C-alpha cells in the first residue's frame, strides 16, 4: 500500500485526524520562514501524545548541524528531512538518524545529482525559486522516470498532490510514498479534514 506523509502539522487535532485516516508519517516544519513553522516545544507536545507506529519527521532547510541535533533531541524525532541545499557531507553527519533528502526538480538536469548523492530516501518536489516546498504546484511527473533505479523502491513524491490528481500519480508512477501538504489545507498549516479524508479514501484503493 502507498505510504502517506502529511507535512506541515501544527496542531494535535490535525495530527490525530491524519493518524485516524491511515497516514504513516507526520511532518513538522522547523524552517522559521515557512508559514507552517512549528516550534520544537509545540512539536514535542504533539509527538508525545501520538499512538505508536507513527513516524515523526523533522523538516529543516539549510540549518546548522548542531541546531538540527538539538531539535531532534528535544522532540524525539529520528527521521530528518533536508529540504534546502544540503550537501552529501552534511547529510552524512547524522549517524543514527534516517535521512530524507529533498530534490526540487524543474527539469531532468536537477535529478542528475542523484547519480552521486546517497541518502536513505529521496523526496522529489516541485521547484520554485522563492519557496522550499509547499508550493501547491505539481512538477512534471514524467521526470520520475529519470530517477535512478536504486531509489525507485524508496522514492517519495511531493508537490501539489491532492484528491483530484492523486489517482493519475498512483496509476502511472506508483511511488513508494507521497508527501501531501497544501493540497489538503484550508490555509497554510491548517488541514482541511474533509480533503484529507477524501484523498486517503482514494489512496486506499491502491494496494
GUNU-893281 format. One record per atom (N, C-alpha, C, CB): residue in one letter; x, y, z. Coordinates in pm, whole numbers, padded with zeros to 5 digits, always signed. Glycine has a CB too. Layout:
N
AXYZ...
This chain:
207
X+00084-00120+00000X+00000+00000+00000X+00088+00125+00000X-00095+00001+00122X+00044+00227-00068X+00118+00353-00071X+00125+00414+00068X+00053+00451-00170X+00245+00454+00108X+00262+00525+00234X+00233+00674+00212X+00405+00505+00292X+00174+00737+00313X+00141+00879+00303X+00200+00953+00422X-00013+00899+00297X+00268+01063+00391X+00316+01155+00494X+00239+01285+00479X+00471+01180+00482X+00186+01335+00588X+00121+01466+00591X+00220+01563+00654X-00015+01463+00670X+00258+01663+00579X+00358+01759+00626X+00292+01889+00670X+00462+01787+00516X+00366+01965+00749X+00316+02094+00796X+00215+02081+00908X+00254+02168+00683X+00234+01980+00994X+00144+01963+01108X+00171+02073+01211X+00162+01821+01173X+00064+02140+01254X+00081+02247+01354X-00012+02230+01473X+00055+02382+01290X-00098+02129+01472X-00190+02108+01584X-00211+01960+01609X-00326+02178+01558X-00245+01926+01732X-00273+01786+01765X-00398+01739+01693X-00289+01768+01916X-00496+01826+01676X-00620+01787+01608X-00593+01741+01466X-00720+01904+01607X-00507+01814+01395X-00473+01775+01259X-00390+01646+01259X-00396+01887+01188X-00302+01633+01356X-00218+01513+01365X-00303+01389+01386X-00115+01527+01478X-00395+01394+01479X-00474+01276+01511X-00573+01245+01400X-00548+01295+01644X-00621+01347+01330X-00707+01323+01213X-00630+01247+01106X-00761+01457+01156X-00507+01287+01083X-00423+01218+00984X-00400+01073+01024X-00288+01291+00967X-00371+01052+01151X-00346+00916+01201X-00470+00830+01183X-00304+00919+01350X-00586+00882+01218X-00711+00805+01207X-00745+00773+01062X-00827+00882+01270X-00692+00852+00970X-00715+00828+00827X-00611+00734+00766X-00716+00959+00752X-00520+00684+00847X-00425+00585+00799X-00292+00639+00751X-00485+00511+00691X-00259+00763+00785X-00131+00822+00745X-00016+00754+00819X-00131+00975+00773X+00095+00733+00749X+00211+00664+00808X+00306+00757+00881X+00286+00590+00700X+00314+00883+00835X+00414+00975+00889X+00359+01116+00896X+00543+00972+00805X+00408+01191+00994X+00369+01331+01012X+00494+01417+01005X+00296+01352+01148X+00484+01526+00931X+00598+01616+00914X+00583+01742+00995X+00616+01650+00769X+00691+01779+01064X+00693+01900+01146X+00799+01994+01089X+00723+01866+01297X+00755+02113+01049X+00839+02205+00974X+00910+02302+01069X+00755+02283+00870X+01043+02287+01077X+01122+02371+01166X+01196+02483+01092X+01222+02286+01242X+01151+02512+00971X+01207+02622+00893X+01131+02749+00930X+01200+02594+00738X+01197+02841+00997X+01128+02954+01059X+01061+03049+00959X+01224+03031+01143X+01105+03047+00834X+01043+03135+00735X+00918+03074+00672X+01143+03167+00626X+00888+02952+00707X+00771+02886+00649X+00644+02926+00723X+00789+02733+00653X+00532+02943+00651X+00404+02969+00720X+00356+02848+00798X+00297+03010+00618X+00421+02733+00780X+00384+02610+00851X+00484+02579+00964X+00378+02491+00753X+00563+02678+00999X+00662+02658+01106X+00593+02619+01236X+00746+02786+01126X+00655+02527+01307X+00611+02491+01441X+00733+02493+01532X+00541+02352+01443X+00717+02541+01652X+00830+02545+01745X+00862+02403+01790X+00799+02636+01867X+00988+02376+01822X+01024+02243+01872X+00945+02200+01995X+01171+02238+01903X+00917+02293+02084X+00841+02259+02204X+00699+02216+02169X+00837+02379+02301X+00634+02290+02078X+00498+02253+02037X+00497+02119+01965X+00437+02362+01947X+00598+02096+01881X+00608+01967+01813X+00627+01854+01914X+00725+01968+01712X+00713+01876+02011X+00736+01775+02114X+00606+01738+02185X+00839+01826+02216X+00525+01837+02217X+00400+01812+02289X+00302+01731+02204X+00335+01945+02330X+00299+01756+02074X+00211+01678+01985X+00263+01535+01974X+00203+01744+01845X+00392+01521+01950X+00451+01388+01930X+00433+01301+02053X+00600+01401+01896X+00439+01361+02171X+00425+01285+02296X+00288+01220+02309X+00451+01376+02414X+00189+01274+02240X+00053+01223+02251X+00014+01129+02137X-00044+01338+02257X+00105+01106+02044X+00071+01022+01928X+00071+00874+01966X+00170+01046+01814X-00010+00794+01899X-00007+00649+01921X+00121+00590+01862X-00131+00582+01859X+00150+00464+01894X+00273+00400+01843X+00265+00375+01693X+00299+00268+01915X+00383+00351+01633X+00400+00313+01493X+00372+00427+01395X+00310+00198+01461X+00373+00551+01444X+00362+00668+01356X+00499+00735+01352X+00250+00767+01406X+00551+00756+01232X+00682+00819+01217X+00669+00970+01219X+00750+00772+01087X+00746+01034+01305X+00751+01180+01308X+00877+01226+01234X+00751+01234+01456X+00859+01320+01143X+00967+01367+01056X+00992+01515+01080X+00934+01341+00906X+01118+01551+01101X+01153+01692+01117X+01206+01748+00986X+01257+01709+01227X+01148+01857+00940X+01189+01921+00815X+01278+02041+00847X+01066+01964+00731X+01395+02044+00782X+01493+02151+00804X+01540+02205+00669X+01613+02100+00888X+01577+02333+00669X+01628+02398+00548X+01757+02470+00581X+01523+02497+00488X+01869+02417+00531X+01999+02482+00546X+02027+02522+00692X+02006+02606+00457X+01995+02430+00782X+02011+02457+00925X+02148+02411+00973X+01899+02387+01006X+02198+02473+01078X+02323+02430+01139X+02308+02290+01194X+02366+02528+01251X+02412+02209+01179X+02407+02071+01226X+02374+02064+01375X+02541+02000+01198X+02436+02147+01454X+02412+02145+01598X+02267+02178+01632X+02504+02244+01668X+02208+02268+01554X+02069+02305+01579X+01973+02193+01542X+02033+02432+01502X+02004+02122+01431X+01923+02006+01394X+01926+01902+01504X+01973+01946+01261X+02045+01872+01554X+02059+01772+01659X+01990+01815+01788X+02206+01745+01686X+01993+01943+01816X+01925+01993+01936X+01775+01974+01924X+01958+02143+01957X+01719+02010+01810X+01574+01996+01790X+01534+01848+01790X+01532+02062+01657X+01614+01766+01725X+01584+01623+01721X+01586+01563+01862X+01686+01550+01630X+01683+01605+01941X+01692+01555+02077X+01575+01598+02163X+01820+01600+02139X+01533+01723+02146X+01421+01775+02225X+01290+01707+02189X+01409+01925+02205X+01265+01689+02060X+01136+01639+02013X+01127+01487+02011X+01109+01691+01876X+01242+01420+02005X+01242+01275+01993X+01231+01226+01850X+01132+01218+02072X+01244+01317+01754X+01236+01280+01613X+01364+01208+01569X+01213+01406+01526X+01346+01101+01492X+01461+01025+01442X+01468+01021+01290X+01456+00885+01495X+01372+01085+01223X+01375+01095+01077X+01388+01242+01041X+01247+01032+01013X+01493+01274+00964X+01525+01412+00929X+01508+01432+00780X+01668+01448+00973X+01433+01534+00742X+01413+01567+00601X+01481+01700+00572X+01261+01574+00565X+01578+01697+00481X+01653+01818+00447X+01604+01871+00314X+01806+01790+00443X+01551+01993+00318X+01480+02046+00202X+01551+02165+00139X+01340+02086+00243X+01677+02187+00176X+01748+02302+00122X+01860+02260+00029X+01804+02385+00233X+01976+02322+00048X+02091+02298-00041X+02197+02215+00030X+02152+02432-00088X+02154+02126+00117X+02246+02047+00197X+02329+01952+00110X+02168+01967+00302X+02456+01940+00143X+02548+01856+00067X+02545+01711+00116X+02692+01912+00077X+02612+01626+00040X+02628+01487+00082X+02700+01480+00217X+02705+01407-00025X+02806+01558+00231X+02882+01558+00356X+02794+01599+00473X+03003+01653+00345X+02709+01698+00451X+02617+01744+00555X+02524+01631+00597X+02536+01865+00505X+02462+01565+00500X+02366+01458+00530X+02433+01341+00601X+02300+01410+00402X+02561+01320+00572X+02634+01211+00636X+02667+01240+00782X+02762+01184+00559X+02638+01361+00828X+02673+01400+00964X+02576+01347+01069X+02680+01549+00974X+02467+01282+01023X+02360+01246+01117X+02351+01095+01134X+02226+01301+01068X+02459+01039+01183X+02463+00896+01211X+02358+00861+01316X+02604+00853+01258X+02284+00753+01292X+02181+00712+01385X+02043+00767+01352X+02218+00753+01522X+02036+00855+01253X+01909+00910+01209X+01877+00862+01068X+01912+01065+01215X+01749+00854+01036X+01707+00823+00900X+01698+00955+00824X+01571+00745+00897X+01766+00965+00711X+01775+01091+00637X+01699+01083+00506X+01922+01127+00611X+01613+01182+00485X+01543+01202+00357X+01597+01331+00296X+01386+01208+00376X+01646+01323+00173X+01694+01444+00105X+01594+01482-00003X+01836+01421+00043X+01547+01606+00003X+01452+01657-00095X+01527+01717-00214X+01359+01761-00031X+01478+01687-00332X+01530+01744-00457X+01416+01821-00522X+01587+01632-00553X+01438+01951-00544X+01337+02031-00612X+01366+02026-00762X+01336+02181-00559X+01276+01964-00836X+01302+01932-00976X+01219+02020-01071X+01273+01785-01003X+01291+02089-01159X+01222+02161-01267X+01252+02099-01403X+01263+02307-01267X+01359+02020-01409X+01392+01950-01534X+01482+01830-01501X+01463+02048-01636X+01515+01756-01604X+01592+01633-01585X+01730+01660-01525X+01607+01562-01717X+01788+01775-01555X+01921+01806-01504X+01923+01812-01351X+01970+01938-01562X+01812+01854-01292X+01806+01863-01146X+01816+01727-01080X+01678+01932-01103X+01784+01622-01154X+01789+01488-01098X+01927+01423-01113X+01686+01401-01164X+02016+01486-01187X+02147+01427-01209X+02228+01417-01080X+02225+01508-01311X+02195+01501-00982X+02265+01494-00853X+02244+01358-00787X+02217+01606-00760X+02136+01290-00822X+02107+01161-00761X+02205+01053-00806X+01966+01119-00793X+02275+01077-00915X+02374+00979-00961X+02490+00965-00863X+02428+01019-01099X+02516+01071-00789X+02628+01069-00694X+02583+01088-00550X+02730+01176-00730X+02458+01129-00532X+02408+01155-00397X+02365+01024-00334X+02290+01256-00400X+02387+01012-00205X+02349+00891-00133X+02272+00930-00008X+02474+00805-00096X+02144+00897-00007X+02060+00921+00111X+01975+00796+00131X+01971+01050+00094X+01925+00779+00251X+01842+00662+00277X+01712+00668+00198X+01812+00649+00426X+01665+00788+00171X+01548+00806+00087X+01555+00943+00022X+01416+00789+00168X+01489+00959-00090X+01484+01090-00156X+01338+01129-00178X+01561+01087-00292X+01318+01260-00175X+01185+01318-00198X+01196+01412-00318X+01131+01393-00071X+01112+01390-00417X+01111+01476-00535X+00998+01575-00521X+01097+01393-00667X+01030+01703-00526X+00932+01810-00506X+00938+01909-00621X+00956+01882-00371X+00841+01996-00627X+00838+02100-00729X+00941+02208-00701X+00697+02162-00739X+00995+02265-00807X+01091+02374-00792X+01020+02508-00795X+01198+02368-00903X+01056+02593-00701X+01014+02733-00701X+01130+02812-00642X+00879+02755-00620X+01179+02915-00712X+01296+02988-00661X+01271+03060-00529X+01341+03088-00763X+01145+03077-00493X+01112+03153-00373X+01069+03069-00254X+01005+03250-00404X+01047+02939-00277X+00995+02854-00170X+01070+02722-00164X+00846+02829-00190X+01087+02672-00041X+01141+02538-00020X+01025+02446+00012X+01248+02537+00095X+00949+02409-00090X+00835+02321-00070X+00708+02398-00038X+00864+02222+00040X+00596+02324-00033X+00468+02385-00001X+00416+02479-00108X+00478+02458+00126X+00457+02456-00234X+00417+02548-00341X+00274+02524-00388X+00511+02534-00458X+00223+02402-00370X+00090+02369-00418X+00083+02341-00566X-00003+02480-00385X+00198+02334-00631X+00204+02314-00777X+00279+02185-00808X+00272+02436-00847X+00219+02092-00881X+00291+01969-00917X+00401+01997-01019X+00193+01865-00974X+00507+01916-01018X+00606+01921-01124X+00565+01822-01233X+00750+01890-01069X+00640+01816-01340X+00611+01719-01446X+00647+01580-01398X+00689+01754-01576X+00547+01498-01373X+00572+01364-01318X+00648+01273-01414X+00441+01300-01279X+00657+01312-01539X+00738+01235-01634X+00884+01228-01588X+00730+01297-01774X+00926+01327-01509X+01064+01328-01457X+01090+01208-01366X+01091+01458-01381X+00986+01152-01309X+01004+01038-01219X+01064+00919-01290X+00872+01000-01157X+01048+00912-01421X+01106+00802-01497X+01259+00812-01503X+01048+00801-01640X+01312+00928-01469X+01457+00951-01475X+01526+00928-01340X+01485+01091-01523X+01450+00896-01239X+01509+00871-01107X+01589+00741-01112X+01400+00866-00995X+01713+00740-01061X+01794+00617-01062X+01722+00499-01000X+01924+00641-00990X+01745+00382-01056X+01673+00262-01015X+01689+00234-00865X+01722+00142-01095X+01806+00266-00809X+01830+00234-00668X+01741+00313-00574X+01975+00260-00633X+01678+00418-00624X+01587+00497-00541X+01441+00464-00565X+01611+00643-00565X+01410+00386-00667X+01270+00364-00705X+01188+00303-00592X+01264+00275-00828X+01249+00215-00513X+01175+00148-00407X+01159+00230-00281X+01241+00022-00374X+01216+00349-00277X+01204+00434-00158X+01187+00581-00195X+01328+00417-00068X+01126+00603-00311X+01106+00739-00360X+00976+00798-00305X+01103+00740-00515X+00987+00920-00256X+00871+00994-00206X+00843+01108-00304X+00896+01049-00060X+00716+01127-00337X+00679+01233-00431X+00595+01337-00358X+00601+01175-00553X+00631+01464-00378X+00558+01576-00317X+00527+01679-00426X+00640+01640-00200X+00457+01783-00386X+00433+01894-00478X+00293+01897-00537X+00531+01889-00589X+00202+01968-00472X+00070+01991-00528X-00018+01868-00541X+00084+02052-00660X+00006+01767-00460X-00076+01646-00467X-00207+01669-00391X-00001+01524-00408X-00317+01632-00455X-00448+01647-00392X-00541+01534-00438X-00509+01785-00425X-00664+01538-00392X-00757+01430-00424X-00796+01427-00572X-00881+01442-00340X-00775+01536-00643X-00810+01541-00785X-00705+01478-00875X-00832+01684-00827X-00577+01482-00832X-00472+01429-00920X-00401+01305-00866X-00370+01535-00944X-00438+01262-00744X-00368+01150-00682X-00383+01021-00762X-00419+01130-00541X-00498+00999-00822X-00520+00874-00896X-00428+00866-01017X-00666+00862-00940X-00408+00978-01085X-00318+00979-01200X-00175+00945-01157X-00322+01116-01271X-00130+01007-01048X+00006+00982-01000X+00025+00835-00965X+00036+01070-00877X-00069+00778-00893X-00053+00640-00846X-00074+00539-00958X-00148+00612-00733X-00165+00568-01048X-00190+00477-01161X-00068+00462-01250X-00308+00526-01244X-00001+00574-01276X+00106+00575-01376X+00243+00549-01313X+00108+00708-01448X+00270+00606-01195X+00407+00607-01143X+00425+00526-01015X+00450+00748-01118X+00322+00509-00936X+00323+00425-00816X+00451+00441-00732X+00308+00279-00857X+00475+00560-00675X+00592+00578-00588X+00575+00500-00458X+00614+00728-00558X+00683+00487-00386X+00676+00421-00256X+00586+00500-00160X+00818+00407-00195X+00598+00634-00164X+00522+00717-00072X+00492+00852-00135X+00598+00736+00061X+00391+00920-00081X+00361+01057-00121X+00366+01146+00002X+00222+01066-00191X+00396+01273-00022X+00404+01373+00084X+00304+01482+00048X+00551+01431+00100X+00200+01496+00129X+00095+01594+00098X+00097+01706+00201X-00044+01526+00094X+00060+01825+00154X+00060+01941+00243X-00048+02039+00200X+00199+02010+00245X-00015+02127+00105X-00109+02232+00066X-00237+02178+00004X-00042+02326-00031X-00230+02060-00057X-00348+02002-00123X-00457+01957-00029X-00306+01888-00207X-00427+01955+00102X-00529+01917+00200X-00543+02025+00307X-00493+01781+00265X-00518+02150+00269X-00524+02260+00365X-00635+02360+00332X-00391+02332+00369X-00689+02421+00436X-00779+02534+00420X-00700+02664+00419X-00885+02536+00531X-00583+02663+00485X-00487+02774+00481X-00354+02714+00527X-00533+02897+00574X-00242+02782+00500X-00112+02723+00534X-00102+02680+00680X-00002+02821+00503X-00076+02550+00700X-00062+02497+00834X-00191+02449+00897X-00002+02599+00920X-00304+02474+00832X-00434+02432+00884X-00492+02328+00789X-00531+02554+00899X-00505+02204+00836X-00552+02097+00750X-00704+02097+00740X-00502+01961+00801X-00753+02068+00621X-00896+02050+00596X-00925+01901+00609X-00940+02106+00453X-00993+01863+00715X-01010+01721+00745X-01092+01649+00638X-01076+01705+00880X-01184+01718+00576X-01263+01654+00470X-01178+01628+00347X-01384+01742+00434X-01087+01720+00314X-00998+01699+00200X-00899+01586+00229X-00921+01828+00167X-00852+01579+00351X-00762+01470+00390X-00832+01336+00379X-00709+01492+00533X-00955+01330+00428X-01032+01207+00422X-01059+01165+00277X-01164+01224+00497X-01090+01261+00193X-01117+01232+00052X-00994+01176-00017X-01164+01357-00020X-00878+01237+00010X-00753+01190-00051X-00719+01050-00003X-00638+01286-00019X-00731+01026+00126X-00694+00895+00181X-00789+00785+00133X-00694+00901+00332X-00914+00819+00109X-01006+00720+00052X-00961+00677-00087X-01149+00776+00046X-00908+00770-00163X-00858+00735-00296X-00729+00654-00287X-00835+00862-00380X-00641+00692-00195X-00517+00617-00177X-00547+00473-00138X-00429+00684-00070X-00650+00452-00059X-00684+00318-00010X-00722+00222-00122X-00797+00327+00089X-00758+00273-00238X-00796+00185-00349X-00674+00127-00420X-00883+00260-00450X-00554+00179-00387X-00430+00131-00449X-00357+00042-00349X-00339+00250-00494X-00340-00081-00380X-00276-00177-00291X-00130-00201-00332X-00354-00311-00290
